[in-house]
Amino acid sequence: MSRYLIKVTEQYRCDSEEEARKLIEEAKKNNQYTVTKSSSEIKTLKQKGEIVDEWRRVLITKEFCDEKEPYCQLEPEYVEADYE
């Protein structure tokens, strides 16, 4: 049985909008996959009505190959466990 990694969505925490933008741009330049979706949003932690922490949540969806016609085997760096 063959296994093919089709798509993953990665979630990151960045301290600034500039850092989030750079992270997305670096992912788009990588030729090992295609970035099919990316987003960045501000998240806050409040205590007693006051903001005590603020960061950016970055989501990047990476597509490695087409599900209908897969051509790439699972990469060892993305395989953490055997899911049989």
C-alpha positions in Angstrom: 0.0 0.0 0.0 1.3 3.4 -0.9 0.8 6.6 1.1 0.9 10.0 -0.3 0.9 13.3 1.6 -1.6 15.4 -0.1 -2.1 18.5 2.0 -1.3 19.9 5.5 -2.4 23.0 7.4 0.2 24.5 9.7 -0.6 27.0 12.4 2.1 29.4 13.7 2.2 32.2 16.3 4.1 35.4 15.4 4.8 38.4 17.4 4.1 41.0 14.7 2.3 41.5 11.4 5.7 41.9 9.6 6.9 38.6 10.9 3.7 36.9 9.8 3.9 38.4 6.4 7.5 37.2 6.0 6.5 33.7 7.1 3.8 33.5 4.5 6.1 34.9 1.7 8.8 32.3 2.6 6.3 29.5 2.4 5.1 30.7 -1.1 8.7 30.7 -2.4 9.3 27.1 -1.4 9.1 24.8 -4.5 8.5 21.6 -2.6 4.8 22.4 -2.2 2.1 24.9 -3.3 0.5 27.3 -0.8 -3.2 27.0 -1.5 -4.4 29.1 1.4 -2.9 31.5 4.0 -4.3 33.8 6.6 -3.2 35.9 9.5 -5.3 37.2 12.3 -4.8 39.1 15.6 -5.4 37.1 18.8 -5.5 38.6 22.3 -5.5 37.3 25.8 -7.6 39.3 28.2 -7.7 39.2 32.0 -10.3 41.2 33.9 -11.2 43.1 30.7 -7.6 44.2 30.0 -5.4 42.9 27.1 -2.4 41.2 28.6 -1.0 39.6 25.5 -1.4 40.0 21.7 -0.1 38.0 18.8 -0.8 37.0 15.2 -2.1 33.5 14.4 -0.9 32.4 10.9 -2.5 29.5 9.0 -0.8 28.1 5.9 -2.2 25.3 3.9 0.4 23.5 1.8 -0.5 21.1 -1.0 2.2 18.6 -2.0 0.4 16.7 -4.8 -2.9 16.1 -6.5 -5.2 13.7 -4.7 -6.5 12.2 -7.9 -3.0 11.7 -9.4 -0.5 11.5 -6.6 3.1 11.6 -7.5 5.0 12.2 -4.2 5.6 9.7 -1.4 5.3 10.7 2.2 8.3 12.8 3.3 9.9 11.5 6.5 9.9 15.0 8.1 6.1 15.1 8.0 5.5 11.6 9.2 5.5 11.4 13.0 3.5 8.2 13.6 2.2 5.2 11.8 -1.6 5.6 11.7 -2.6 2.0 10.9 
